[in-house]
Amino acid sequence: MPGRFRVRGGSYWEPGRFVGVSGRLHATFGIEVRVLELWFWGSMRRGRISLTTDVAQNYRNGGLSVGFWH
């Protein structure tokens, strides 16, 4: 779906914050879907909804956002 759907993924290493505690590997994932188009401040803007997640050992985080596609 060109121009309407984006998928992102990645990973990163979080170092341990305390002596004797090892770091952990995080996996990240996100999707964006363009849901509408409207005129705003004299130009065409495209609205979007995004879902994201970040997971690691003993850690889970997710997010939902509404904004503009650029």
PASEBA-1860 file (N, C-alpha, C; in nm, 3 decimals):
! residues 70
1> MPGRFRVR> 0.083/-0.118/0.000/0.000/0.000/0.000/0.088/0.125/0.000 ~ 0.151/0.156/-0.111/0.241/0.271/-0.117/0.172/0.400/-0.073 ~ 0.240/0.477/0.012/0.187/0.604/0.057/0.082/0.594/0.167 ~ 0.050/0.473/0.214/-0.054/0.457/0.316/-0.011/0.374/0.436 ~ 0.097/0.301/0.426/0.133/0.205/0.530/0.285/0.200/0.545 ~ 0.336/0.212/0.668/0.480/0.200/0.695/0.501/0.100/0.807 ~ 0.607/0.022/0.795/0.645/-0.074/0.899/0.790/-0.047/0.934 ~ 0.820/-0.047/1.064/0.956/-0.024/1.111/0.992/-0.128/1.214
9> GGSYWEPG> 1.118/-0.164/1.218/1.166/-0.257/1.319/1.313/-0.232/1.347 ~ 1.357/-0.276/1.463/1.497/-0.258/1.498/1.528/-0.318/1.634 ~ 1.648/-0.295/1.677/1.689/-0.343/1.809/1.801/-0.254/1.862 ~ 1.823/-0.262/1.992/1.934/-0.190/2.054/1.972/-0.258/2.184 ~ 2.094/-0.232/2.228/2.146/-0.290/2.352/2.142/-0.183/2.461 ~ 2.077/-0.216/2.571/2.074/-0.128/2.688/2.178/-0.177/2.787 ~ 2.282/-0.102/2.815/2.383/-0.146/2.910/2.325/-0.157/3.052 ~ 2.385/-0.241/3.134/2.343/-0.252/3.274/2.368/-0.121/3.347
17> RFVGVSGR> 2.276/-0.084/3.435/2.288/0.044/3.506/2.357/0.030/3.642 ~ 2.373/-0.092/3.688/2.432/-0.114/3.819/2.544/-0.216/3.810 ~ 2.638/-0.210/3.900/2.750/-0.304/3.903/2.693/-0.445/3.923 ~ 2.741/-0.538/3.843/2.698/-0.677/3.854/2.568/-0.710/3.782 ~ 2.506/-0.610/3.717/2.381/-0.633/3.642/2.414/-0.623/3.493 ~ 2.385/-0.729/3.419/2.416/-0.728/3.276/2.312/-0.646/3.200 ~ 2.346/-0.607/3.081/2.255/-0.532/2.996/2.151/-0.624/2.934 ~ 2.067/-0.566/2.849/1.965/-0.648/2.783/1.939/-0.594/2.643
25> LHATFGIE> 1.902/-0.684/2.555/1.871/-0.653/2.416/1.723/-0.618/2.404 ~ 1.693/-0.507/2.337/1.555/-0.465/2.312/1.521/-0.489/2.166 ~ 1.397/-0.526/2.139/1.344/-0.536/2.004/1.233/-0.433/1.992 ~ 1.235/-0.355/1.884/1.136/-0.251/1.864/1.060/-0.276/1.734 ~ 0.935/-0.232/1.731/0.851/-0.251/1.613/0.748/-0.140/1.609 ~ 0.715/-0.095/1.490/0.613/0.008/1.476/0.544/0.000/1.341 ~ 0.419/0.043/1.339/0.344/0.056/1.214/0.274/0.191/1.213 ~ 0.262/0.248/1.094/0.189/0.373/1.074/0.091/0.352/0.960
33> VRVLELWF> -0.030/0.402/0.977/-0.133/0.392/0.874/-0.187/0.532/0.848 ~ -0.184/0.572/0.722/-0.242/0.701/0.686/-0.393/0.684/0.679 ~ -0.466/0.770/0.748/-0.610/0.749/0.759/-0.695/0.858/0.693 ~ -0.639/0.976/0.668/-0.718/1.082/0.605/-0.628/1.188/0.546 ~ -0.687/1.273/0.462/-0.617/1.389/0.407/-0.704/1.512/0.429 ~ -0.641/1.625/0.465/-0.716/1.748/0.487/-0.628/1.868/0.459 ~ -0.695/1.980/0.428/-0.623/2.106/0.409/-0.605/2.170/0.545 ~ -0.480/2.207/0.578/-0.448/2.265/0.708/-0.337/2.367/0.688
41> WGSMRRGR> -0.357/2.491/0.729/-0.261/2.599/0.716/-0.212/2.616/0.573 ~ -0.303/2.608/0.478/-0.273/2.634/0.338/-0.207/2.523/0.260 ~ -0.196/2.404/0.316/-0.140/2.292/0.240/-0.208/2.162/0.281 ~ -0.191/2.061/0.197/-0.251/1.931/0.222/-0.174/1.857/0.331 ~ -0.242/1.812/0.432/-0.182/1.733/0.541/-0.247/1.595/0.541 ~ -0.167/1.496/0.575/-0.217/1.359/0.582/-0.211/1.311/0.726 ~ -0.325/1.273/0.781/-0.331/1.224/0.918/-0.288/1.078/0.926 ~ -0.237/1.039/1.042/-0.191/0.902/1.059/-0.216/0.853/1.201
49> ISLTTDVA> -0.222/0.722/1.214/-0.228/0.654/1.343/-0.107/0.561/1.350 ~ -0.035/0.563/1.462/0.084/0.480/1.479/0.071/0.391/1.602 ~ 0.122/0.270/1.591/0.134/0.178/1.703/0.281/0.139/1.715 ~ 0.335/0.142/1.837/0.475/0.105/1.858/0.487/0.012/1.978 ~ 0.595/-0.065/1.978/0.624/-0.151/2.092/0.774/-0.165/2.110 ~ 0.815/-0.186/2.232/0.956/-0.208/2.269/0.954/-0.320/2.374 ~ 1.021/-0.429/2.346/1.021/-0.543/2.439/1.163/-0.587/2.470 ~ 1.183/-0.633/2.593/1.310/-0.688/2.639/1.279/-0.780/2.757
57> QNYRNGGL> 1.382/-0.844/2.808/1.364/-0.929/2.924/1.311/-0.845/3.041 ~ 1.201/-0.886/3.100/1.136/-0.816/3.212/1.093/-0.674/3.177 ~ 1.064/-0.645/3.052/1.025/-0.510/3.012/0.932/-0.516/2.891 ~ 0.823/-0.442/2.895/0.731/-0.428/2.783/0.682/-0.284/2.781 ~ 0.674/-0.224/2.662/0.625/-0.089/2.648/0.556/-0.076/2.514 ~ 0.448/-0.003/2.508/0.376/0.017/2.384/0.322/0.158/2.376 ~ 0.287/0.200/2.257/0.235/0.334/2.240/0.138/0.344/2.124 ~ 0.051/0.441/2.133/-0.044/0.474/2.028/-0.036/0.624/2.008
65> SVGFWH> -0.025/0.668/1.884/-0.021/0.812/1.858/-0.103/0.847/1.736 ~ -0.151/0.970/1.735/-0.225/1.026/1.624/-0.152/1.153/1.584 ~ -0.124/1.168/1.457/-0.048/1.285/1.414/-0.053/1.305/1.265 ~ 0.048/1.372/1.211/0.056/1.399/1.069/0.166/1.315/1.005 ~ 0.139/1.266/0.889/0.231/1.189/0.807/0.319/1.289/0.734 ~ 0.451/1.270/0.737/0.540/1.360/0.663/0.651/1.281/0.599
END
